[in-house]
Each structure stands twice: as C-alpha cells, then as structure tokens.
Amino acid sequence: MGSLACANSYGMVLPHFVHEEEVKTIKSYTDINLTIMETKRTAYGNLVLANDLGGIVDPGLVKSGIKTIEDTLGVELVPSKIAGLPYVGSLATTTNRGVLAHPLITDEEQKILGDILKVNVGLGTINCGIPYVATGLIGNSRAAVAGSLTTGPELFMIGEALDVED
C-alpha cells in the first residue's frame, strides 16, 4: 500500500483503482482530504515525498496533477530527483522532524530536500544495505518502524535522521 498512497497530516492521494470499501474505511478513521487520482499513474507513494511542511515530486508529473496533490496535502510541491532518480517517494522517508534519503543523493538534491521539507536530511539504507529506504521504513514524528533485516548501524542512522532515537 505504501507505494500506492501518499499522505501527510492534511491529506491522502490514492490511485484510480482504489475500492469504495477502502475509501469508506479510510474516511471512517480520519477526516483528512482524500483525492483519488484519475490518471494512468498509480504509485503515488513512489512519486511524491511530503511531510506537513512541503514536498517534492517526480519531475515527470504533469502540472495539473501536481496542483491536485498540493491541494490535497496542503503543501507546496517542487519537482526534483533523489540520486538522479525520479521516484522520490521510494528513495526517502520523511517526517516533520527529519528525512532519511538514498545514500547517493547529490549535495544539490540534499539542499533542495532540506529547504523544501524544512527538516534535516540524513543519508542511509535499510534492510542490510537497501538504498530505497521507503521500501522498508515508515515513520512519523514520534517513531519509526524498519524492516526486520535492518542492522544496528542502520537503525542508528534512521534514529538520527528522523530524530526518533529517544
């Protein structure tokens, strides 16, 4: 589900094939903005990286789609890449306290991430060296959960980057 949905405290973006029952379940637990994107794209969790302060998106998304996502999440979105790759949502995990990003991110990309998301950016991997950190890491401003193969040093870097080590 994480690769298909993109969310922050204000809203959630889902692909066109979401079932009405799933939408009803989500709405029964929260009153955040909910948008179903009627496009060929489906993996919005891979295409968008956002917290409550800002976000970046795959530069290949059309402007009208970016505007819809901005309106749903209530944040400004900037087209950018991480480690030269467009699927920014799979290459980093962010909270309102920090970001853990792919270890091959450029200095310019790291600056953009920090400026847009308004948090510190740490670099690291999950699950014993996987650089697509969002494939094995979720978090919020209080805690993070990583895949079972994540090593001690990786957990340390996650805690530092997301500021959840306490």
Secondary structure as GFF3:
##gff-version 3
##sequence-region A 1 166
A	DSSP	beta_strand	6	7	.	.	.	ID=ss1
A	DSSP	beta_strand	11	15	.	.	.	ID=ss2
A	DSSP	alpha_helix	20	29	.	.	.	ID=ss3
A	DSSP	beta_strand	33	37	.	.	.	ID=ss4
A	DSSP	alpha_helix	44	47	.	.	.	ID=ss5
A	DSSP	beta_strand	48	50	.	.	.	ID=ss6
A	DSSP	beta_strand	55	57	.	.	.	ID=ss7
A	DSSP	alpha_helix	63	73	.	.	.	ID=ss8
A	DSSP	beta_strand	77	79	.	.	.	ID=ss9
A	DSSP	alpha_helix	88	91	.	.	.	ID=ss10
A	DSSP	beta_strand	92	94	.	.	.	ID=ss11
A	DSSP	beta_strand	99	101	.	.	.	ID=ss12
A	DSSP	alpha_helix	107	117	.	.	.	ID=ss13
A	DSSP	beta_strand	121	123	.	.	.	ID=ss14
A	DSSP	three_ten_helix	133	135	.	.	.	ID=ss15
A	DSSP	beta_strand	137	139	.	.	.	ID=ss16
A	DSSP	beta_strand	144	146	.	.	.	ID=ss17
A	DSSP	alpha_helix	152	162	.	.	.	ID=ss18
###
